[in-house]
Amino acid sequence: MARCAFVEWPEGLEPAGETWDILSRQVREARPDILITNEMPFGTWIASAHQFDDGIARASVALHEQGLAALRTLGVPAIISSRPVPFAGRLANEAFVLEGDQVRALHRKQFFPEEEGWYEAAWFGGDGSGFIVHAVAGVKVGVLLCTELMFNEHARHYGRSGADLIAVPRATELSHEKWETAAAMAAIVSGSYVLSSNRVGKSADSPAFGGRGLAFAPDGSRLAQTFAESPLVVVEIDAGLSRQQKAEYPCYVAEA
């Protein structure tokens, strides 16, 4: 069993100051084995601008480097998050795990919306690195970054690759229904736990983010969610239950 925390953290979060101190205290008091943050958790949401800006991109990369130092102070064995990294004249959105002092890349986002508030195709590129299961704190983990949750073939692939947990850092709007449906379906088709963290709130130029971190069991049933008054929630990941569910319908069904 592994204790896994998911959150709703505020838009525009800085890795220092009063708000960070409050969030840090919540994490330390919860004492999770794994913490999943929201997508690119530090600073404002840069993809709200419809055109790539190299200066803004560099500033976001630098801020997330500072964020790594802040995350190291939390004392969590494993933290799953994402960060912008330079790539092909733009950026890649790279999911990573921080274990002790070591940062290990897990996945790069491959699906990008391009609409008001989420001009990600203008800012980010995919590198075809694929969807690979990694061992994190004794748990087999796959990552889907935000929009990737909408593509069930990748959740199913993770399940068939043995994932106990699919981590979904996201940055999504006020509406929750389709994200809850997508998370439940990802669990159903994979036989894996699905845990997702989200941004919440709005800065001057950003869209409004809806919060509500989500946790679903391997059978697709809802385990828990975050609220404004409880922005961090911990659930237990039972790898044995995930393995058992993979032998049940519809996970066992092979494509003819």
PyMOL commands that set and color helices and strands:
alter all, ss='L'
color gray80, all
select helices_A, chain A and resi 18-30+46-48+54-72+120-123+146-150+152-160+177-190+239-245
alter helices_A, ss='H'
color red, helices_A
select strands_A, chain A and resi 2-10+34-36+78-87+90-99+102-108+114-115+118-119+134-136+139-143+165-169+193-201+209-210+214-216+222-225+232-237
alter strands_A, ss='S'
color yellow, strands_A
deselect
rebuild
show_as cartoon
